[in-house]
Amino acid sequence: MARILVMIDHAMFRDIALSLPGAIEKPHFNRTSFRVDGKGGKIFATMGPDAKDANLMLLRDEQEMLMGAEPETFTRIPNKWGENGCTTMHFAFVDHDTAKSALMIAWRNAAPKKLLAEWQS
């Protein structure tokens, strides 16, 4: 039997992001940011005001991997941030499992070493 994929929306994205250890939501200019709580509060994702996409803070090799695997879903932000790995994830083309995997990659890049070690054990 074929598996039916349900694309995510902004509410599902928020739920996934906030389910990650230490994740909190805060405003960030005209976007909603998701960051790891604590000293520095590093951002791992932001959601646009139209709630149709999100930007993920990835490393360049992670960005290349995701864009290569799903070019409609993941695109490079067309500026210096994008050249450094910041990647747009388009909700219309991404299912829950893919969104969660991509968010986990971005979260790991922002998580403090202690939290990351606790999560991995």
ZIHU-V763745 format. One record per residue. RES is the residue in three letters. D_CENTER is the distance of its C-alpha to the mean C-alpha in Angstrom with 2 decimals. Layout:
RES_D_CENTER ; RES_D_CENTER
This chain:
MET_30.27 ; ALA_27.27 ; ARG_23.93 ; ILE_22.67 ; LEU_18.99 ; VAL_17.71 ; MET_14.98 ; ILE_12.57 ; ASP_13.17 ; HIS_11.92 ; ALA_13.62 ; MET_12.14 ; PHE_8.50 ; ARG_9.94 ; ASP_11.83 ; ILE_9.28 ; ALA_7.32 ; LEU_10.92 ; SER_12.22 ; LEU_10.85 ; PRO_13.80 ; GLY_14.56 ; ALA_11.62 ; ILE_13.07 ; GLU_12.67 ; LYS_14.59 ; PRO_15.61 ; HIS_14.82 ; PHE_17.41 ; ASN_17.03 ; ARG_13.38 ; THR_11.91 ; SER_10.02 ; PHE_8.45 ; ARG_10.11 ; VAL_12.17 ; ASP_15.61 ; GLY_18.57 ; LYS_20.17 ; GLY_18.11 ; GLY_15.14 ; LYS_12.59 ; ILE_9.55 ; PHE_6.17 ; ALA_4.59 ; THR_7.37 ; MET_8.80 ; GLY_11.96 ; PRO_15.37 ; ASP_16.16 ; ALA_13.29 ; LYS_13.11 ; ASP_9.84 ; ALA_6.67 ; ASN_6.17 ; LEU_3.92 ; MET_6.73 ; LEU_8.16 ; LEU_11.86 ; ARG_14.07 ; ASP_15.05 ; GLU_11.62 ; GLN_11.10 ; GLU_14.62 ; MET_14.28 ; LEU_11.56 ; MET_13.47 ; GLY_16.65 ; ALA_15.88 ; GLU_14.59 ; PRO_15.62 ; GLU_15.58 ; THR_11.99 ; PHE_10.50 ; THR_12.42 ; ARG_12.98 ; ILE_13.26 ; PRO_17.09 ; ASN_17.85 ; LYS_18.04 ; TRP_14.40 ; GLY_13.68 ; GLU_16.52 ; ASN_14.93 ; GLY_11.67 ; CYS_9.54 ; THR_8.39 ; THR_8.44 ; MET_7.43 ; HIS_10.65 ; PHE_11.14 ; ALA_14.74 ; PHE_14.17 ; VAL_11.58 ; ASP_12.96 ; HIS_11.89 ; ASP_12.20 ; THR_10.23 ; ALA_7.20 ; LYS_7.87 ; SER_8.56 ; ALA_5.61 ; LEU_3.65 ; MET_7.17 ; ILE_7.51 ; ALA_5.41 ; TRP_7.23 ; ARG_10.31 ; ASN_10.44 ; ALA_10.75 ; ALA_12.85 ; PRO_16.59 ; LYS_18.72 ; LYS_20.62 ; LEU_17.80 ; LEU_16.40 ; ALA_20.01 ; GLU_20.58 ; TRP_17.60 ; GLN_18.74 ; SER_22.33
